[in-house]
Amino acid sequence: MNNFNAFSVASSSADPPPPPLAESKREEYLAKILHTERRFNDLRLKLHKAKMSQFEKLQDDILNRRCNIFLRRKAQLDSEFDTRRKVFF
């Protein structure tokens, strides 16, 4: 017969037994996984912020016509206009 009493309470002064070696290794492994996941999420957030700031800068450049594409095209049109103006005048 089982002598286990579900209502018995262990004394509070007794320290819990140390976890088995496999259990401590498992906890250490899980802690490393959590640390790596947090670090990955931090890096992913930093990368997202960097991409968004780059995107916002490009949007501002396009809206204010300071983008390389606009400046290059403007220079082409200006030089084309200058050559046509020289020919006609």
QUIVENKA-V534478 format. One record per pair of residues at least 12 apart in sequence whose C-alpha atoms are under 10 Angstrom apart, sorted by the first residue. I is the first residue (numbers start at 0). J is the second residue. D is the distance in Angstrom with one decimal. If there is no record, write none. Layout:
i->{I;I}
j->{J;J}
d->{D;D}
This chain:
none
